[in-house]
Amino acid sequence: MLDFERKSIVLVTCPKNFSPYLAEEMGRLGYKVRAELPAGVETKASLNDCMRLNLWVRCGHRVMYQLKRFKADTPDQMYNQVKDMVWEKILTPDSYLSVTSSVRTETVNDSRFANVKVKDAIVDRIREKTGRRPSSGPDMSGIVVFLHWKDDECTVYLDTSGVPLSRRGYRKFPAKAPLQETLAATLIRAAKWYGRGNFVSPMCGSGTLAIEAALVALNGAPGLMRDNYAFMKIPGYNPEYWDNLCIDAEDRERDSIEGKIIATDIDPEVVEAARKNARAAGVEHHIEFDVCDFRETQVPDGGGVVIMNPEYGERLGSKTKLEKIYTAIGDFLKNKCQGYKGYIFTGNLELAKFIGLKSSQRLIFYNAKIECRLLEFEIFKGSRKSRY
């Protein structure tokens, strides 16, 4: 049985270029950042802390608890090191085991082979100690082990999340090419919107941006909607401790939002799907939905943030047809969003030229494998010259 209070290195993974926003978030949660990596953030924490991170992290994908770090040049060396670990404290013959990995070493050219070697090492150890072997497979419903192997450096982690944290559980009705929840939350953090003021999401699609914004504004823990974490299968897990974390999170939720959250789309079915997703997330009554062309979106007075995620011709639509839409987006920001900060998230910089506004910032993000930009536009009231 593992000691849930024992601290080790914990790696919270995230997509490439998300690390600065994840590090900021973890700092706000009270965790000291040991290292900011290209696709993750390290801290020192216990398994109890991992439970709290799974509950509260918005920008990360998985919470990994380090078990062992060692050197290995070959698969057999790696196998022997993994088999030498005290796995009987972590799983039993009745456990279900799944193994994933990230492998960049000359001796292994397929991570699936590494997965099998790790699995064999673990189940062989359990069989020698107990006479029986646990079941294993790809389903992340049991004990999840992750191997990171780069050159001759190997690190074995317990994946305490299992299913990625991006799968909050509220998106029951995805629209075409929906934004992943983690990406939406990171875009909101990059826009420096922390829950006060107005938030406008034209072209809302499945409503992910608006829902994530409402969760931020209400201080709603994104992990409350899930009940299937891998840490729940680790021997030593205390359900009462988890229940208390959830109760505390519910007590911290705010009752109202300081500002308005607006979500619009031209397709009535899409808006209805977004409304249902918001209902599943428990935030429907905090979002004002409307069916309209994005140009007709009612933008509240008082300033705030507008984030738009238009099609960019990779999976949907034609690039030539989208040129007029991007031009109209620029006109919409300029004419209807004065006093706001406007953000356009796109994977097509050629189409972005048709916006017709000079961006004050261009941040690189990845939507799956597509390199995208979050373009920031400061929309001044009156002329920029008169403002100064």
C-alpha positions, 0 to 999 in steps of 0.5 A, spaced: 500 500 500 502 506 498 503 512 502 498 518 500 502 523 504 509 521 501 511 527 497 515 525 490 516 529 483 509 530 480 509 532 473 502 535 470 502 534 463 499 539 457 500 540 450 506 543 447 506 551 449 501 550 454 506 550 460 506 557 462 499 558 463 499 551 467 505 553 471 501 560 473 495 556 474 499 551 479 502 557 482 495 560 484 493 553 487 499 553 492 504 549 488 511 551 487 514 550 480 520 545 480 521 545 472 517 548 466 517 543 461 515 544 453 509 539 455 508 539 462 510 542 469 513 539 475 512 540 482 513 536 489 507 533 491 504 527 495 498 523 492 493 526 496 496 533 492 495 529 486 487 528 488 487 536 489 490 537 482 486 532 478 480 536 481 482 543 480 487 543 474 484 546 468 490 547 463 493 540 464 491 533 461 494 528 466 497 528 473 503 523 474 506 521 480 513 519 479 515 512 482 522 511 479 528 514 475 533 510 472 538 509 466 537 504 461 540 503 454 536 497 452 529 494 453 532 488 457 535 493 462 529 497 462 525 491 464 529 489 469 529 496 473 521 496 472 521 489 475 525 490 481 520 495 483 515 493 489 509 493 485 505 489 490 504 495 494 501 498 488 496 493 485 494 486 486 492 480 482 485 482 481 487 489 479 487 491 472 493 494 469 494 499 463 501 502 460 502 508 456 509 511 454 513 516 451 519 513 448 525 517 444 531 512 444 535 509 439 534 502 441 526 502 441 522 505 435 515 503 437 512 505 444 507 499 443 513 495 444 516 499 450 509 498 453 509 491 453 515 490 456 513 495 462 507 491 462 511 484 462 515 486 468 510 488 472 505 482 471 511 478 472 513 481 479 506 480 481 506 473 479 512 471 482 510 474 489 503 472 489 502 466 484 497 470 480 498 475 475 493 481 474 489 483 467 492 488 463 489 492 456 488 499 453 482 501 458 484 506 463 479 504 468 484 501 473 492 502 475 495 506 469 503 506 469 506 511 464 514 510 462 518 516 459 524 514 456 529 519 452 535 516 450 538 512 456 533 516 461 527 512 464 522 515 468 516 511 471 510 514 473 503 513 476 498 516 472 493 518 477 488 521 472 487 515 467 482 519 462 485 525 460 483 531 464 480 535 458 474 530 458 470 534 463 464 530 462 459 535 460 460 535 453 454 531 451 453 534 444 459 536 441 459 540 434 463 540 428 471 540 430 469 542 437 475 546 442 478 541 447 476 543 454 483 544 456 485 548 450 479 553 451 481 554 458 488 555 456 486 560 451 481 564 456 487 564 461 492 567 455 487 572 454 487 574 462 480 573 463 479 571 470 472 571 471 470 578 472 467 583 466 464 581 460 466 574 456 463 574 449 463 568 445 460 569 438 461 562 433 460 559 440 459 552 437 458 546 442 459 552 447 466 550 450 469 557 451 463 560 454 462 554 459 469 554 461 469 561 462 463 560 466 467 555 471 472 560 471 467 566 473 464 561 478 470 558 481 467 551 479 472 546 480 473 542 473 474 536 476 467 535 480 463 533 474 468 526 473 468 520 478 473 516 474 480 517 476 485 512 476 488 514 483 481 511 486 484 504 484 491 505 488 491 501 494 491 506 500 486 511 496 481 514 502 474 515 499 473 520 505 479 524 503 476 525 496 469 527 498 472 532 503 476 535 497 469 535 493 465 538 499 470 544 500 470 545 492 463 546 492 463 550 498 468 555 494 463 556 488 460 563 487 453 564 486 453 569 481 458 572 476 461 579 475 459 581 468 455 577 462 457 571 459 454 571 451 454 565 447 451 566 440 451 561 433 447 562 427 445 554 427 439 553 432 441 546 433 448 548 435 446 553 440 441 548 443 447 543 443 451 548 447 445 550 452 445 542 453 452 542 455 452 548 459 446 545 463 450 538 464 456 543 467 451 546 471 452 553 468 446 554 463 443 559 467 449 563 467 450 564 460 446 568 455 445 564 449 442 567 442 441 564 435 444 569 430 449 571 425 456 573 429 455 580 426 449 581 430 451 578 437 449 583 442 456 586 446 454 588 453 457 595 455 463 596 460 468 592 456 471 585 457 474 579 452 471 577 446 474 570 443 472 567 436 474 561 433 472 561 426 473 555 421 480 555 418 480 551 412 483 545 415 477 540 416 471 545 415 469 549 409 473 552 403 479 557 404 476 562 399 469 562 402 472 564 409 476 570 406 469 574 407 468 571 414 475 573 416 474 580 413 467 581 417 470 579 423 475 584 423 469 589 422 465 586 427 471 587 432 472 594 430 465 597 430 461 593 435 467 591 440 470 598 442 473 597 449 474 590 449 480 586 448 478 581 442 482 574 440 481 570 434 484 563 434 486 560 428 490 555 424 490 559 418 495 565 418 493 567 410 486 568 412 488 572 418 490 577 414 483 579 411 481 581 419 484 588 417 486 589 424 493 589 427 494 584 432 498 586 439 500 579 440 500 573 437 501 566 441 502 559 438 498 554 440 496 547 438 489 544 436 491 537 435 497 537 430 495 544 427 499 549 429 495 555 431 495 562 433 491 566 438 491 573 435 490 579 440 487 585 438 486 592 442 479 595 440 480 602 443 474 607 443 474 612 438 481 613 435 488 610 438 491 617 437 485 620 441 486 615 447 493 617 448 
